[in-house]
Amino acid sequence: MDVGEKLKEARLAKDISLDSLQEKTKIQKRYLVAIEEGNFDILPGKFYTRAFIKEYATAVGINPDEIMTDHKEELPATEEENVQYSRIQRTRKESRSDKESRSSSIIPTVTVVLLIIAIIAVAIFFIRQSSSPSDGEPVEEENSNDGGMIIDDSGEGDGNGAADDNADDSEGGTEDESAEEEETEENEEVSVEVVEEGTGNSPTSELEVTGAGEEATLILESADDEQNSWLEITGTDDESLFSGNFDAEASPVEIDLADEESISLNIGNSSAVTISIDGTDIEYPTSAIHQRINLQMNNE
């Protein structure tokens, strides 16, 4: 009995329909049928043939390692599954370098803006000071009788000067607060925390994303032109946002997170895909080749 017949027999013995198996494994129904019929040519590639068979076996209660060993000669040969992550790590380091470079280029701009605001505030202060009467300075008025001078003792000059000073201080304080708020918004970054790390050959992990703004964007990019992956992205209410082969030609895939409370990623070859949100890289929770990642968006 070949591998497809053995898997199909196990599925029927457990009374599992192809539709139920597709929902459980997230593998398209046409690929499941191809596996059962031994028609591996229509699958995305050698790597996916082996990954899909393992997933199928796990779903119907068969040890995936045993079935891969028993049918080793029947399955298409592929490279070792211990993938070296040097290339993806190098890509992430370059991305961090670019982000740090962008951050360092923003600092001089913010400094110049704050300096200009301070100069304008000082200029307004001195202009208003020069246009108001000085404290205790006599006010000269012509007297038709003796040409003498009348000193204004009403104290109105002091009151006006104090009011102008208070207005200047209030205006300067408002501008400083606005500049500090703008700087705080610019320095806010997205943070990602692993809530639950998956296990097994195809782990499912839960991650919480905080700090993403209303215009946040999820970006998936090809990590290596020589590798490809199978990618499925599902949004809130199980809405399909992307499904199919993913390589350098399909890269990047950008998902608007404005109306999404959660995002589910099904990645066939994690070494070929990098994930980021608004320039912040998302590290894979495990080193497994096939991974599922559920992103919970926390925008509070």
RATAMO-V748677 format. One line per field, one symbol per residue. phi: phi as a letter, one per 20 degrees, with the letter a starting at -180 (. if undefined). psi: psi as a letter, one per 40 degrees, with the letter a starting at -180 (. if undefined). burial: b if it has 24 or more other C-alpha atoms within 12 Angstrom, else e. Layout:
phi = ???
psi = ???
burial = ???
//
This chain:
phi = .efffffffffffeldffffffffemdggfffffffemeffefgrfffgffffffgfffdndffffffffdgffeffbfgeefedfffffffffffgfffffffffgfffffffffffffffffffffffedfffmefdecfdfecmfddeeefnfffffffffffffffffffffffffffffffefcfcccfebefcnfcfdddcddcnfffdfcecdcfebfedcbdccccegmlffdabqfcbffeeedddfegddebcddddfcffdcdcbclnefdfffceffecdcdeeeddf
psi = hidddddddddddefhidddddddefhiddddddddeegedeididdddddddddddddefhhdddddddfdddiiiiiieghhedddddddddddddddddddddddddddddddddddddddddddddeiiihehihhihhedefaihhhededddddddddddddddddddddddddddddddehihihhhdhhiiadgihihihhiehadfihhhhihehdeiiihhhhhaiffhhdihaihaddeiihhhhedehdihhhhhdgdeehihihfehihihdieidhihhhhhhge.
burial = eebbebbbebbeeeeeebeebeeebbbbeebbbbbbebebeebbbbbbbbbbbbbbbbbbebebeebbeebeeebeeeeeeeeebeebeebbeebeeeeeeeeeeeeeeeeeebeebeeebeeebeeebeeeeeeeeeeeeeeeeeeeeeeeeeeeeeeebeebbeebeeebeebeeeeeeeeeeeeeebbbbeeebeeebbbbbbbbbbbbbeebbbbbbbbbeebbbbbbbbbeeeeebbbbbbbeeebebebbbeebbbbbbbbbbbbbbbbbbbbbbbbbbbbbbbbbbbbbbbee
//
